[in-house]
């Protein structure tokens, strides 16, 4: 009888030790999983076209003008055989309210309002439910600006040859248009005849009508536009077409 009790006691002791070992292993694993998740991370990037028509790929915060189309990529690193679930949250001005939530590794978004936006990426392993470190890219969309010049000189010297918003002829102009999301421009002659219209703020009038150059003189521009900040533009003004004007002489021939 004592022998049987010894066997039972031994088995109980081994069972307790085994449970302690398992508990210790689980505790260690619980400590290691977050560290492993930190090493296995996401590194979101943003790709967009800048004002100079160059493709920009960045992982940093950036400033641009609307309308702006951006592709965001999660870029997961060292995830091994894990399956990852992604969540993109886009919020304006650090508010907790989501403008959109997307569940994909790569997503696109068009910014049409001015302000600062937080693009937050959250990720977790679906097989272990461990969350990876979240990451944020801040996108600042500038306030709108739109000015129309008083004159232009379509003489083929590539200087002010096009009539359009300030910045069309000089991309580096300090008064370059910014964040214009809607645009419609019209050119009329003195008799009210429409000579030209355009809807792309980056384009303009070359001083022709039906393929032929119009005469030097005064014309009329009407512009209706809207900025990303909600500002509405209603511009009406005279336009001096100086066909013989050159920058070198500063004079204009009269036709």
C-alpha angles and dihedrals in degrees: 000000000000089000092055090049090052091053092049091047091050093050092049091050092050090048092052092048090049091051091049090050092050091048090051092049092050091049091051091047090051090055094045098048095069090047090050090048090052091054090046101058147150122250107193121205135190127217123194144142114259130212091274091054092252122140111242123197113186143159092198133086113273145183125226142147132261141288087050126166113201131183114209121200127192097211097196115205132207096351095145113192094340122122112228129208115206131205123189116195119188115194133172124233095350095297122149091233114102119225089194138353119205129187105205140096093240124029140172129219134179116216112209101159131070121243139071119302129194115216105197124191119199123182138178139175110256093204097053100018089229113151120227121217111282121233135204135206116191118212119194117198113200125233117261128267130179130171130168120209126235097229148011137188115220096190100128097255090116090239114114090338092144128059111219144108115327106276097041092101096030116036089187095056115132088223094053113147116262135199098350108165099174127034138168122169132183133190121205134181124229091275093055096255113149110236102173144359133186139180102195111088090207092061134064151168121303095200097259136116121201089350096306127103114253121226125271111266146087121321134174131243128199120188129182115184144151131217130218088249091060095257114145122214124206107174124179121171147135119268121207113212106204104186098174097041118121128184092227096057100025088215135111130216115230117229 
